[in-house]
Amino acid sequence: MNETEWIICTICGRKTHNKIREDTVLKNYPLYCPKCKQETLIDAKDLQITVIQKQEH
C-alpha cells in the first residue's frame, strides 16, 4: 500500500486540498492554497516538495 501525505502550503504552512502518494511525480505544478489565497509553483517526487517559484497576487 502506498503512503499518502497532504501537500502543505509553503507560504502559510497549512494543508492544501491536495494529497500526494509516494509514487507521485509532479513537475511545474501550480499549487494553490485556499487559506492564504497564494499560488506556488512546485515539483514533487518521493514525497519531497521543491519550490520553484512563489507568486504573489
Secondary structure, 3 states (H helix, E strand, C coil): CCCEEEEECCCCCCEEEEEEECCCEEEEEEEEECCCCEEEEEEEECCEEEEEEEECC
